[in-house]
Amino acid sequence: MSLVTLLPFIVLIGAMFLMTRSAKKKQQQAADMRNQMQPGSGVRTIGGMYATVKEVSDDTVLLDAGPGVELLFAKNAIGAVLSDDEYNRIVHGIEHDLKSDVVPDDASSLTEADEPAAAAASDDKPVDFGKKDEKDAKDEAEEPSEDAVAAEAKADDEPKKTDGDSEAK
């Protein structure tokens, strides 16, 4: 056999090796995350339930899901260990102070102009959106367009159907 015939097999085996290596790496990271759980940390199970860790043993985790609700889960059933801020935001709806992280909605606060943005906007001419006055609208309503007249004439030419028409049988 020549090297050209073996090359696709070598590439396939190399790709399989890389894929299994990355999958093992992800599994190892998940196992490390589960092993670092401590009582009091917030978690999300693979089923989507949020709870607080009460006890951690070798293979199981005791979770506190609410007042008087304790659940025993396998460690493999823990999908993610959440930070305190994220857990409080999701479960309790408590937002931490994000004012320093907020990006302004418009760029006017980012520029250091002497004039405020409102004064600059007032110099612009008003934009015509094609809205007509009421009196213009009444004039158009009184005079039907050519298309409307043609449509009415076509409708008059066609025979009108009624319920229980004998021709339909």
N, C-alpha and C positions, 0 to 999 in steps of 0.2 A: 504494500500500500504506500501511496505517496503522501507527502505532507499536505498536499492540496485537498485530498479526501478526508484527512483527519482534522483539518482546521475547523470546520463547522462544529465538530464534536468537542473540540478543545474550547471553543468560544462558548458553547452551551454549558459545559461543565463549569467554566469560570463564572458565567452569569448566575448559575444556580448557587455557587459558593458565595458570591457577593450578596445575593438575596437572603440566603439563610443566615449569613453573618449579621446583616442589618436587623433581621427579625429577632435573632438572639439578643442583640444589643438592646432593642426595645423591651423585650421581656425582662432583661436584667434591670433596666431602669425602672420598670413597673414594680418588680420585686423589691428593689431598694426603697422605692417610695412607700410601699406597704410596710416594710420593716421599720421605717422611720416614723410611723404613726405613734402619737403619744396621746394619752388621755387629755381631753379638752380640745383637740383639733377637730375642725369641721371636715366632713368627707361627703362625697357623692358616690353612691353605689352604681354598679353597672346598669341597674334598673332605673336610675334617675332619682332615687330618694336621697334627700339631704338629711344628715344627722350629725350628732356630736359623738366622738369616741369616748366611751366610758372606761373600758378595759381592753387591753391587748394581750392575747396569749399567743402560743406558737402558731396555731393554724386558724384561730377564730378571733373575731372582734365583737365586743359587746357595744352596741350603739344606743344612744339615747335619742329617740325620734320625737319626743315631746314629753309633757308632764305625765309620768307614770307609764311611759311606753319604752320598754327596753327590748331590743332585738339582737339576736345572735346571728352573725354573718360569718361566712368563710372569708379569709383574708383576700382570696382571689376575687371576691365579689365587690371589692372596693375599686371604683373606677378612677378616683382622683382624690388627693388630699388637697384641700383648699386653704388659701391664706385666710387670716382672720377678717381682713377687709372684704374679700370676695364672698366669704360665707355670710357675713352680716348683711352685705348688699343683697344677696340672693334670698336668704331665708327671712331676714327681719326687715328688709327694705331700708337699711341704714346706709346712707351715702357718706363717705369720708369727704373732707374738705378738698375739693378739686379746683378751687379758684386759681391756684398757681399753675395748674395744668391746662386751663381752659384757653382755647384759641378763639379769638374774636370772630364774630360772624361776618364782619366786613373789614375791608382793608383800611378804612379811614382812621382807625385807632393805631394802625401801624405806621402811618406817615406822620411826619412832624411839620404839618402845614400850619401857617399862622391863622388861616381862616378855618372856621368849622365847616364840616361837610354840608350842613343845612344851608349855609349862606351861599355856597358854591352851587348847590342844586336849585336855589331860588332864581338864579340868573338865567337858567335854561328856559326856553319857550315851552309852552304846554304842548303836549303830544296829542294829535287828533287820532282817535281810535276809530273813526268812521261812524260815530254815533250821530244820529240825526235829531233835529229838534222835533217836538211833538207836532208842530204845524206842518212840517215837511212830511211826516209820517202819515198825517190825515190826508194830505193831498194825494199821496201815492195810493192810499187805501181806496179813495174815491175813483181813481182811474185804473181799471184793471189792465194788466200788461197783455201784450199780444200772445204770449205763451199761455196765459190763463184763459183767454178767449178761445184759443185753438183746442185746449184740453176740454173745455166745456162742450164745444161743438162735436168733438170726437165721442164724448160720453153720451151725447144725445143720439148719435147715429147708431150706437150699439143697442141691441135689444136688452131690456132689463129682465133679470131673473127674479122669480118670486118663489117663496116656499111652497112646496107641494106642486111644482110645475109638472104637468103630465108628460111633457116632452122628454124628461129625464129617464123615464121607464123604458 
